[in-house]
Amino acid sequence: MYSQIKVKSNIKDYSVSFVSMTEIEKLVNENYLVIIDSNVANIFPKLLTNNSIVVNTGEELKTWDGLRIIFDELIAKKANVKTKLIVIGGGVLQDAAGFCASVFCRGIEYVLVPTTLLSQIDSCVGGKTSINYSSRKNILGTFYPPNEILICEDFLYGLPYEDFCSGLGELFKFDLLRNRVKNSSINAILSDKKSMTPDIYESLLFKIHFLELDEFDKKERKFLNFGHTFGHALEISSSYNLSHGYAVAIGCLIALKISQYLFKYDESNFETAQGIVKKLLSHTIEVQKEWFDFDILMECVKSDKKNDGNLNMVLIKEDKPVLQRIEDYSIINQVLEEIYEAIRLCN
Ligand code: NAD
């Protein structure tokens, strides 16, 4: 069994435990107010109580109007400063409900039960909550970690394969940051059903290392943003038709191509990375040319919350991540065209 991971935080320390579905079912009782993704509730009805809040998710939940649904339910259920929430769902519910928990009565306790691969492998740790506003991804948010995170692999068995592969996009990012693209487990995962817990455990440890160095994203944690500069922009340019993990995987490929032009990133590693992204993309919708429009993407990346009106990106130089300001945009234009041509016919 995998041991509990303790995460040190300047806000409050918390833990990640690997548990069974029975343990989660036992925890879900009237002492907690459960907020649960409707798709998860349909598959796991034992997680519902008389007092549950069932929410339809989708990126539209991460908006002012989406939050209103959660706040109205909290008020209707007479939640107060002592209310403890259990949030059961993927990254979207985590971001939205975590945001609500952070501001409701100036902050109430919550336990997080991530149910998608993406949320188990990556988003559950780090304490970021966020919503989108005015075409800007994750622009409003707080740092507000849960008290406890409970991971149960059984949730992944009901997850649609497209959403499972989206989660592999974040695993791909970790492989690239660790210079392990040639040893990536993604090919094995795609060809053979295997337990994901070892990959989840390792990815969390890797991310937590950066969190404990730089919880508030001022320095080292920024490296985890690899692939996200253009990833977030592609989510917006595709009107969220491209799910987060796929957008990040393409964003990683764009960053690698730029690294190749600027820092001679290894050609054969790039080819391997491109092969993995193509395989992932074969499980989602076909990418559209207009999503790669230079002007639209540049407007998105320059107004990304991690940027200051310029284009700063995490690239790979001599096998290590570096933060780089890009001034010559002609490279970007060329790279966008090359990556689109390379991946446009994956399905
Ligand atoms: P998601 O939460 O939208 O879930 C994807 C789909 O799977 C949804 O339709 C959902 O209803 C369904 N689902 C969830 N669990 C299921 C299960 N066990 N069985 C069947 N269906 C299930 O998507 P996601 O990929 O988990 O999260 C993406 C979001 O996470 C993005 O908004 C992204 O910005 C955010 N994110 C946040 C952080 C962070 O640090 N806070 C990090 C990375 C990504």
Residues whose N, C-alpha, C, O or C-beta is under 5 A from the ligand:
A	BS01	NAD	D37 N39 V40 T57 G58 G90 G91 V92 L93 T115 T116 L118 S119 S123 V125 G126 K128 T129 F155 L156 G158 L159 P160 D163 H244
